[in-house]
């Protein structure tokens, strides 16, 4: 009974916070999958995917969900997007914009003694793990993949400040993996936020502000244009 209650609670959360496709165009070529880095400002039409769409002048289908993880056990809400891997929908995708892993480290282990979870996300050599497996599956469809890193704190403390080392290591491994496949791009946001500039974050100093989402979208669009 308790498990059912948890599933229904997460389903309600999903329905309230999930992202709808940015465009309902019949022939979109760009799919976005991930967590709140991409999903923030979806309801106001100012998310990263909206920014990509604006810069490129073409539709983006956004399946990202706030709070989503790569490791997520509940089947109902997981199938509806809380599990990042299950956000995928078949299509004629040329590009998949992907992010994630932060919630697995922060919510999954509090960024404390996270080596095991980190290795399950992506091994040190990049040869195994949930993230390489998903990217490899996406590449088999013919799509190119842009994996987007996380915003950094501009010298201002936040609730996830203690996760910095784990986050840096996660992105180092993903970048190394991406370098082995010319169809995979790792987009680091490490240099996006000037020191002391709070304007790229919302008040929680975790999620991107409207300005931050626009800046991220512009960088993604630049990769696609090139």
C-alpha positions in Angstrom: 0.0 0.0 0.0 2.8 2.3 0.9 4.6 1.6 -2.4 1.4 2.4 -4.3 1.0 5.7 -2.4 4.6 6.6 -3.3 4.0 5.9 -6.9 0.8 7.9 -7.0 2.6 10.8 -5.2 5.4 10.8 -7.7 2.9 10.6 -10.6 1.1 13.7 -9.2 4.5 15.4 -9.0 5.2 14.4 -12.6 1.9 15.7 -13.9 2.4 19.0 -12.2 6.0 19.5 -13.2 6.6 17.5 -16.4 7.6 19.3 -19.5 5.4 19.2 -22.6 6.9 19.2 -26.0 8.1 22.6 -27.0 6.7 22.1 -30.4 4.1 19.7 -31.8 5.6 19.9 -35.3 5.1 16.6 -37.2 8.7 16.2 -38.3 11.0 17.4 -35.5 14.6 16.4 -35.6 15.8 17.5 -32.1 14.8 15.6 -28.8 15.7 16.8 -25.3 16.0 14.4 -22.4 17.1 15.1 -18.8 16.3 16.7 -15.5 15.6 20.2 -14.2 18.5 21.8 -15.9 16.5 21.5 -19.1 13.0 21.5 -17.7 13.2 24.7 -15.7 11.0 27.5 -17.1 9.2 25.1 -19.4 5.8 26.3 -18.4 6.7 29.9 -19.1 8.2 29.1 -22.5 11.7 30.1 -21.4 13.4 26.7 -20.9 16.7 25.6 -22.6 14.7 23.8 -25.3 12.7 26.9 -26.0 16.0 28.8 -26.4 17.3 26.2 -28.8 14.2 26.4 -30.8 14.4 30.2 -30.9 18.0 30.2 -32.0 17.6 27.6 -34.7 14.2 28.5 -35.8 13.0 24.9 -35.7 11.1 22.6 -33.3 12.4 20.8 -30.3 10.6 18.0 -28.5 11.4 18.3 -24.8 10.8 15.2 -22.6 12.9 16.4 -19.7 11.4 16.2 -16.1 12.5 18.0 -13.0 14.0 15.5 -10.5 14.6 12.8 -13.1 17.4 10.3 -12.5 19.2 7.6 -14.4 18.5 5.2 -11.6 14.9 5.3 -10.6 13.0 2.3 -9.3 9.3 3.3 -9.2 7.7 1.9 -12.4 4.8 4.2 -13.1 6.4 7.6 -12.7 9.6 6.2 -14.0 7.9 5.2 -17.3 6.4 8.7 -17.5 9.8 10.4 -17.3 11.3 10.3 -13.9 13.7 7.7 -15.3 15.7 9.6 -17.9 16.3 6.6 -20.1 12.5 6.1 -20.4 12.0 9.7 -21.7 13.0 8.5 -25.1 10.4 8.3 -27.8 11.0 6.9 -31.3 11.4 9.6 -34.0 13.6 10.7 -36.9 16.0 12.4 -34.5 19.2 14.0 -35.9 20.1 15.3 -32.4 19.4 14.3 -28.8 20.2 16.9 -26.2 20.8 15.0 -22.9 21.8 15.8 -19.3 21.5 14.1 -15.9 23.3 12.4 -13.1 23.1 15.2 -10.6 20.0 13.9 -8.9 21.5 10.4 -8.7 24.4 11.8 -6.8 22.6 14.4 -4.7 19.4 12.6 -3.9 20.8 9.1 -4.2 23.7 9.4 -1.9 23.9 13.0 -0.8 27.2 13.3 -2.6 28.8 11.5 0.3 30.7 8.2 -0.3 29.3 8.2 -3.8 32.0 6.3 -5.6 29.8 3.3 -6.1 27.0 5.3 -7.5 29.4 7.3 -9.7 30.9 4.1 -11.1 27.4 2.8 -11.9 26.6 6.0 -13.8 29.9 5.8 -15.7 33.0 3.8 -14.9 36.4 5.6 -14.6 37.4 4.3 -18.0 34.1 5.3 -19.5 33.5 1.8 -20.9 30.5 0.9 -18.8 27.7 2.4 -16.8 24.2 3.7 -17.2 25.2 6.9 -19.1 27.5 5.3 -21.7 24.8 2.6 -22.3 22.1 5.1 -22.9 24.3 7.3 -25.2 25.3 4.2 -27.2 21.7 3.2 -27.6 20.8 6.7 -28.8 23.7 6.6 -31.3 22.5 3.3 -32.7 19.3 5.2 -33.9 21.6 7.4 -36.0 21.2 10.5 -33.8 24.1 12.6 -32.6 24.1 13.3 -28.9 25.0 16.5 -27.0 25.5 15.8 -23.3 25.1 19.0 -21.3 27.0 19.5 -18.1 25.8 21.4 -15.0 26.0 25.1 -14.0 28.7 26.0 -11.5 28.3 28.2 -8.5 29.6 31.7 -9.0 31.5 31.6 -5.7 28.2 31.6 -3.8 27.2 28.7 -1.6 24.2 26.5 -2.5 22.6 23.3 -1.2 24.7 21.2 -3.5 28.0 22.9 -3.0 29.5 19.8 -1.4 28.8 17.9 -4.6 31.3 19.8 -6.6 34.1 17.2 -6.6 31.7 14.4 -7.5 30.1 16.5 -10.2 33.5 17.4 -11.7 34.5 13.8 -11.8 31.3 12.7 -13.4 31.7 15.3 -16.2 35.4 14.4 -16.6 34.4 10.8 -17.3 31.6 11.8 -19.7 33.9 14.1 -21.6 36.4 11.3 -22.0 33.7 9.0 -23.3 32.4 11.7 -25.7 35.9 12.1 -27.1 35.9 8.6 -28.4 32.9 9.1 -30.7 32.7 12.0 -33.2 28.9 11.9 -32.9 28.9 12.6 -29.2 29.5 16.1 -27.8 30.1 17.1 -24.2 29.0 20.6 -23.5 30.7 21.9 -20.3 29.0 24.9 -18.6 32.0 25.3 -16.2 32.9 28.6 -17.7 29.4 30.0 -18.3 28.9 31.8 -15.0 31.2 34.7 -14.1 32.4 34.7 -10.6 30.0 36.6 -8.3 27.3 36.8 -11.0 24.0 35.4 -9.6 22.0 36.2 -12.7 22.5 32.8 -14.4 20.8 31.0 -11.5 17.4 31.1 -9.9 17.2 32.1 -6.2 18.1 28.5 -5.1 21.5 28.9 -6.8 21.0 25.5 -8.4 18.7 25.8 -11.4 19.2 28.1 -14.3 17.5 31.4 -14.5 15.8 32.6 -17.7 19.1 34.2 -18.6 20.9 31.0 -17.8 18.6 28.8 -19.8 18.9 31.1 -22.8 22.7 31.0 -22.5 22.7 27.2 -22.3 20.3 26.9 -25.3 22.6 29.2 -27.3 25.6 27.0 -26.7 23.6 23.9 -27.7 22.3 25.6 -30.8 25.9 26.6 -31.8 27.0 22.9 -31.7 24.0 21.9 -33.9 24.7 24.7 -36.3 28.3 23.8 -36.7 
